[in-house]
Amino acid sequence: RDTSRLITTESGPVYEGAMIDVTGRRGVEDELWSRAVQQEAVASIGQVALEADVITDVMESVTETVSAVLRTEGSLILERSGEGGFEIYGSDRLGDVAAADVSAIADRAHMTAASVVLRNEAEVRFAAPKLAERGLRSAVAVMIPGSEIDFGTLVVLSSDERVFTVDDLNFLQSVANVLAAAVDRASARARLEDLLRSKDAFVASVSHELRTPLTVVTGMAHELNDRWKEFSDDEMAEFTNLLVEQSNDMSDLIDDLLIAARADIGSVIVRSEAVELDVQVRTVIAGITVPPGTTVTCSVESRVVDADSVRVRQILRNLLTNAVRYGGTNIEARMSSSRGAVAVEIVDDGAGIPEADRERIFDAYERAHDTPGQPGSVGIGLTVSRALAELMGGSLTYRFDGKSVFTLELPREMNASLNEPEAKMDRGKPIGLSSAVRSSRIGVDVAAIE
């Protein structure tokens, strides 16, 4: 910087002063100014993240802002997918850069959990040759963290052999953290919306399933009360059977609701006793209503398991009711055994459950069938049944091998004392049973029904 001054003398004007080198000071000023711009950009992105309704708006803001602040050709966000691939979002200035072009450096950032910096053309050509073919000479990749696994990678690309400073890397990491927080908030909001939808579906389904049998019970009760002298013995018997069937339907649904509520608070109780499994199968089959055109056959033999007879019947009732409602017209209950366990299989010749839904059906509220003419179910029967099976040290699974097969497996009774203490679920683990249990949570407090 020129600090000279003009002085007028008799011989004319002269300049007095000195030349001062201010490079160092200007460098510090530029660094401070750059840091302030970066901090302002992070704050701006944070504000967008708070106000945006969809996460793609935040990602668009990130790529545009980062490119402008760092004065590069562009930036990209690679969202990691469950199959190991990437979804790419980025600046239009980069043209048709594909995820495969930058996936190598994104994977390096993921594996090392650290920034990956490519400082010159040689490093770019070695790590990401397709970027070098596009004339890009430097790059940096920063991992975007996630709550369980990392969300993806923020990648900045430049056509110059640029030196990315420590401040630049800190800026990019701050941006990645803001984006990660925005992703977590969006996921939490989506889960809350799903929960609210589930609650509405739960209330609607319970109301429907309870109202249908309750309407029959109420109507029959009024008819019997008002006109009981007018009915013949056969009509009275028919009315009584209807009342029993519909009352049982309501009782079964309430049993499932209570089990779901108790599982949610960790207080499901099962008793350890010797149970003749074949007797339970025949008892449940005798108690269900089979529509015309449907046949239920029973191919079971005498087997004793260590379980709770009440809970076993509850599981079998759910499986057989589902088969009658949604399965084929030919239903079979059959049995197999191994050294340490006995299995009951409920088989029907229906179309089966789509492969993508075969585990989902055990989640609360999930239904794989919408059969015309059948009432919409609450969607907790299989959830409750699997929880009970696991609580008794067994399992409940589904497979399709030309027919739908639900398999309830329970431990064989090994002459254990019939006076063992009750087993109680304590936050997903039964006291007194050796196997671990996954508590099935339905997300709605229905304990008040009890």
C-alpha positions, 0 to 999 in steps of 0.5 A: 500500500502506498502511504506517500503524501504530496509536498509542495516545495519551491522546486515543485511538488514532491512525494514523501512516504513509504511503500508498506506490504499489507499482504498479510493483513489483507489475507487475514481480512479476506479469511475473516470475511470468507468465514463470515459469509460461510457462517451466514450461509449456514444460518440461511440454510438452517432457516430454510430447513425450519420452514421447508415442508419437504426435504428436497427443498432443503437439499436444493437450497444446500446445493445452490448455496454451497456452490455460490459461497465456494464459487465452484461449478456445482455441488451434489447431494447423494442420498444413500438408498437401502439397496446400497445405491444413491439418489442424486440431487444437485446444481444444474451447472453440473449438467448430467453428472450421474451418481455413478460418477461420484459414488467412489468418493462418496463411498470413501467418505462413508467408510472413513467418516471423514472428509475426502479431498481431491486436490488436483487432476491426478487425484481426481483421475485416480479416484473418480476418472469420469469426473476428470473426463468432464474437466473437473480438477478438484473435489471434496466429499463430506458425509451427511450423518443420520440417526442410524446410518448416514444419510448420504454425502455432500460433494463439491466439484471444481474445474480448477485445482482448488485448495479447500481450506480448513474453513471450507471443510468446516463450512461443509461439515456444518452444512451437512449437520444442518441437513442431517437435522432437517432429515431427522425432523422430516422423518419424525414428522412422517412418523407422527403423521403415520401414527395419526393415520394409524390412530384414525384407522384404529378407531374406525376399524374398532368402531366398525368391528364392534358395531357390527356384532353389537347391532345384531346382539341389540336387535335380537335382544329387543326382538326377544324382549318384545315378542318372545312369546311369538317365536317357535322353539326353532326360531328361539334356538336360531336367535340364541345361536346368533347372539352367542356367535356375535357376542363371541366375536366381540369378546374375541376382539376385546381380548386382542385389544387387551393383550395389545394394551398389556403388551404395550405396558409390559404386563402380559401374563402367560401360565406354564402348563401342560397343554394338549395341543390337539384338543385345543385345535379341535375346540377352536375349530368347533367354535368358529362359524364356517360359511357355506362352500368352505370346508375345514379339516383337522389332521392332528394327533395327540401332542402335549406342549408347555404353554398357556391353553387360553393363549393358545386358543386365542392364537388358533382362533385368530389364524382360523378366523383369518383363513375363513375370512380371507383364505381359500375354500379348503382349510386344513389344520395339521401338525408336525413335531420335532425333538423339542417343539410341536407345530400346528399349521393352518393351511388354506388354498387361497391366493396367498399374501404378496411376498412384500407383505409377508412380514408386514402383516405381523405389524400392528394395523397392517392388513394384506387383504381387502375382501369385498363383503368382509368387514375391515379388520383392526389389524392387530390379530396377527401382531397379538398372536406372534407376541403371545407365541414368543412369550410362550417360548414359541414362534409364529411364521408365514410361508407360501408354497402353493398354499398359505401356511401359518405355522405356530410352533410351541415348546414340547412339554418335558414333564416340567412341574405343572405348578411353575409360577406364572410368567410375566412380560417385563418390558418385552422380556418374560420372567420365568421363560428362557427365550427373549420376546419382542414386545409388539407395540401398537402405538395407541393407548387402549388400556382404558378399554379394560 
